[in-house]
Amino acid sequence: INAHHNDVQDMMTRISLAQVFYAQGHNGLFGNTAELIAAGAIPKDIEGVETTGYRFQIVRSADGKSWYATAEPAQYERTGRLSFYLDASGVRSADTGGKPLVVKN
């Protein structure tokens, strides 16, 4: 489980860097999951839980000027305990029983 947590932390860092890379080539607008994969900025296996044990989601605002990403264990207590939330202010994680981590700004 701890290895998965470390892998998710690394993937969240990669997503953050991918957004910076993507925005540089798209007039400052951020990408969604499919666009970041198509740009080669994140791996395609992020779409499934088979290799990571986690469900990832990258959500972009309608205007493309903001985004956030989440990751929850596919099987709580088996593939992970922590849920993750990432936005421009950084990564947060907590044990939410396998449910998404909700961050109120």
N, C-alpha and C positions, 0 to 999 in steps of 0.2 A: 504493500500500500504506500509506504513512504517513497518508493521508487516512482510510482505513478504520480504522487504529489509533486516530486521534483521535476518530472517530465512535463506536467501541466504548467508549472511555474515557468519552465524554459519555453514552452509553446506560447504562453501569454507574452513573454518578452519578445518572442519572434513575431507575434501578431502586432504588437506595438511598433516594432521596427518596420514591419511590412506596411503599416498604415502611413508611416513617414515616407517610405520609398514610393508608395502608390500616389500619395498626394503631390509629391514633387513632379510627377508626370501628368497630373490631371487637374491642373489649375487650383491646387489646394483642397480638392475634394477627396474624401475618403472612400474606400471601397468596402463592398460587402464580401461575404465569404467567397462566392463564385468569382467575383472580379479579382480578388487577391490570389486565388488559385490560378486563374487564367494568366495572371501577370507573373506567375512563378514565384510569388513572394511567400506563400505558405504551401505546405504539402496537401495533396488531394485527400490523403487518408484522414484528415481532420473532419471530413464529412461523416465518417463512421466511427463506431466505438471499438472496432476489432483490435486495432493496434494501440490505442491510447487508454482504453477503459473508461473514457470520458466522452460526454456529449458537449461539443463546442458550438457556440452560436456567436456570430458577429453581426451586430445590428448597427446599421447606419441611419442617421436621421434623414428625413425626406429631402432636405436641402443639401445633404452630403457634407455638411460642415462639422458634424460631430458623430461619434460612434462609441459603442461599448461592446465588450465581449464577455461571455459567461462560459463556465465549464462546470458540469456536475458529474459525479460518478455515475457510470452506467448501472452499476450494481453496488449500492451503498454497503459498506463494510466488506465488500469483496474486491472491488476495483479502486475504491477510495472512500475517504470520509469527508474530505474538505470540498466545499463548493467555492468557486472562484469568480471574481468580478474584476474587470479591467476597464479603465477609461483613461483619459489623458492625465489624471492625477495619480495613476499607478494601479497596482494589483492589491486586492484585498481577498482574504480567504477566511472561511469559518465552517464549522461543522453544523450543517443545517438539516441533518438527517437525509441527505441526498437531494434535497430540494434546492432550487436556484437561490443564490445569495442576492437578496434585494438590498440595494444601496439607495438611500434617500439623500438627495443633494440639498 
